[in-house]
Amino acid sequence: MVLLCCEWEIASLPSDADLRVIEYASVGTASARMSRLIGESSASPTGPHLRRVLALRDLLFYGIVAVTPSAPATVFGLADVQSRGHVVVTILAAMAAMVLTAVSYGRLASIYPSAGSAYTYVSNGIHPLLGFVAGWAMLLDYIVIPLFCVLYGTLSLQRALPWMPLWAGAALFAGGITLLNLRGIRSTARTNELLLAMMFVVLGAFIVFAVRYICLRQGFAGLFSIRPFYNPETFSVRKIGAATSFAALTYLGFDAVTTLAEEVENPRRNVLLASVGVCLFTGVFGGLLVYLGQLAWPDYMSFQNIDTAFIDVTGRVGGIPLLEATAIMLVVANVGAGLTAQVGAARLLFGMGRENVIPEKIFGRLHPVHKTPDFNVILIGVLAYLGAQFMSYELTAEILNFGAFLGFMCVNLAAFWKFGVQQRHRHWESVLVDAAVPLLGFLFCAAIWWGLATPAKITGSIWLLAGVVVLGIRSNWFRAPLRLPNPALYE
């Protein structure tokens, strides 16, 4: 993530000359037009806002680090076993759902460029109540991503340092990313720039060694095989569908770019391009990695540890040095992903807190020096550490997908309602695109969400019930009228 110019700062309202740059950024006017779900009076229009300093290049790098180029490595073993040797298909199938959803995100960000992300889009696109559901679901996603990074990063670290206990590795991870994020986004940016470079070096070495390994044993023709896409002996649509629900984890984090929409130059164009670009890059590059991994290790039932199976594949093609480098790289990748995920989680809490949907004095405050939502950052770090002590890698991933894809479904519905129903169209082609793209995105995401394991659905449902309680408390148990946002203030 190259965000050398990025700063999270509090600023006064802009002058008329600056309105063209940050006309959507004022949190005060956001408070007036957003939900204020319990009917409270609007905040002052001189409230805090974030400055527009990010270019498209910054946003792309931020999204790539949030997803991480090594993301397929974290799901390779389990997805390969669950799909019975068709992990490439699961990666590409999940990409279809993510690209369609990214289009919905990008288009909504063009008219609602606020740090609230899914919460903002659905609240203003449909209704504040559904917006709260979407925001609460995505909050689960953003809280669990740092936990997943801490957990998988520690598992990878234990491959290089087997003597290290889980509690110590988790403390190292959670504490490290929290301290870096408390120092501000500029510190996070410089750290992730180095992390991204290291990831590409190691993954590039894997591609070279994997090609060499396959060519030495099968010849050049061995690089081109249909078996990773279709093996008649093991192909099962049901198995692949279930595995896709897990493999979709590869793409989670792409929507982190929309949490920075309030700081992006030309958000009407750049958020859409960055969201789709990150998903396409992840699908193509990730598909190449798992394709070579399957060719180099076709027997998916022989992994020593399916949680870290990709590390074993790199050891087969490149020996112990590449195995150790990959283990370290996955540690580094999860540090980078954890940093950006914690940033996204803290700012989603900030977006909801400054609207007083959750307590504003706690979640809507910023550090007076570093201009970061420091309480939110510390809270996410503590939850990540505690969760790593009690939850398994697979359950964590499934719970993560529960919140993410429920939020994605809501965003696609909001895009359909806004562009496919409310918007006036001059040509039937535009009606088809505006309605079909978000509806297809919704259906793809619904299919992936429905395929999640039962424990994840139970845990996610408990989280949603907790959200209903929070909403009830904040709305005087639904007796206070819900106030619809004013879209005219965005457009």
Residue, then its C-alpha position, 0 to 999 in steps of 0.5 A: m500500500v503506497l499511501l505516502c500522502c495519506e493523513w487522517e486529520i480533523a479539519s474545519l469546514p472548507s471554503d467555497a473554493d475548496l468545496r469542489v474537492i471535499e464537498y461530501a466530506s463534512v461529518g456534520t452534514a453527514s449527521a444531518r443527512m444520515s440516519r440518526l436512527i433514534g430521531e436525535s437532533s443533527a450535529s453541528p455542520t462544523g463537525p470533523h471530516l477527513r481530507r481528500v488526498l488519495a489518488l487512484r494509485d494509492l487506493l489500488f495499492y491499499g486494496i491489494v495489501a488489504v486483500t494481500p497477493s498471498a490471500p489464496a495461500t491461506v485458503f489453498g489447502l482447505a479449499d483444495v480438499q473441500s473442492r476435491g482438487h478444483v480450487v482454481v474453479t472456486i477462486l474464479a467463481a468467487m471472483a465473479a461474485m466479487v467483481l459484480t459486488a465491486v461495481s455496486y460498491g464503486r457506483l454507490a461510493s460515487i454518490y455517497p463518498s463517506a467513511g461509513s461504507a456499506y452502512t452509509y450506502v444502504s442507509n441512504g440507498i434504501h433505509p437506515l434500518l437496513g443500513f444498520v443491519a448492513g453496517w453491523a454485518m460488515l462490522l463482524d467482518y471487519i472485527v474478524i479479519p484482524l483476528f483471522c490475520v493474527l491467527y493465520g499469521t501465528l500458524s505460519l510463524q509456528r512453521a518457521l519457529p515451532w517452539m513459539p506458543l500460540w499465545a505469544g505469537a498472537a500477542l506479538f501480532a495483535g500488539g504490533i499492528t495496534l501500535l503501528n496503527l496508533r501512530g497514524i496512517r502514514s506509519t501504516a502506509r510506509t510499513n505496508e509498502l515494504l510488506l507488499a514488495m516482500m510478498f511479490v518477491v517471494l511469490g514471484a520466486f514460487i512461480v519461477f520454481a513451480v514452472r521449473y519443477i513442472c517442466l522438469r517432470q512433465g515437460f513444457a506441455g505439463l504447464f497446460s492442463i485442464r485437470p485443475f479446472y475439470n477432473p471427471e473423477t472428482f468433479s462435484v458441483r455441490k462440493i465446489g459450491a461449498a468450497t467456493s463459500f470458503a475460497a471467497l475469503t481470498y477477496l475479503g478486504f477489497d471493500a476496504v478501499t470504500t472506507l477511504a472514499e471520504e479521502v479519495e480524489n475524484p471518488r466518483r471514478n476512482v473508488l469504482l476503478a479501484s474496487v473492480g481492479v483489486c478483485l480482478f487482480t486478486g482473481v487472476f494472480g491468485g488463480l495462477l498461484v493455486y493453478l501452479g500449486q495444484l499441478a505441483w501437488p495434485d494429490y490433495m489428500s496428502f497434505q501434512n497440514i491443510d491449514t498451511a498446505f501452500i507452504d508445503v507446496t513451496g517446499r516441494v518446488g523450491g526446497i527448504p529455503l523457499l518453504e521458510a521464505t514463504a512461511i515468513m512471507l505469510v507472516v508478513a502478509n498477515v501483518g499487512a492485512g491485519l494493519t489495513a483490516q484494523v484501519g478499516a474496522a476502526r473507521l467503520l466504527f468511527g463512521m457509525g459512532r460519529e452518527n451516534v448509532i453507537p455511542e459517539k463519545i466512545f467510537g466517534r472520537l479521534h486522537p488529538v495528535h495522530k488523528t486516528p480513532d485510537f479507542n477503536v484501534i485498541l478495541i480491535g487489537v484486544l478482540a483479535y488477541l482474545g479471539a485467537q486464543f479460543m477460535s479455530y482457523e476454519l471457524t474464524a474464516e467462515i464467520l468472517n464470510f458470514g458478515a461479509f457476504l450478508g453486507f455484500m448482499c445488502v450493498n447489491l440490493a441498495a445499488f439495484w434500488k438506487f440505479g435500477v429502480q429509482q434512477r430514470h433511464r433513457h435507454w433500455e440497455s442502461v436499465l438492463v445493466d443498472a438492474a442486472v449487475p447488482l441483482l446478479g451480484f446479490l444472487f452470487c453472494a447469496a449462494i456463497w452465503w448460503g453455503l457457509a457451515t452451520p456453526a458460522k451461521i449460528t454464530g453470525s445469527i447471534w451477532l445479528l441478534a446482538g445488533v437488534v438489541v443495540l439498535g433497540i437501545r439506541s432507538n428507545w426500543f423502536r418507539a422513536p421514529l426512524r429518520l430517512p437520510n436526505p439523498a439530495l445532500y449527497e448529489 
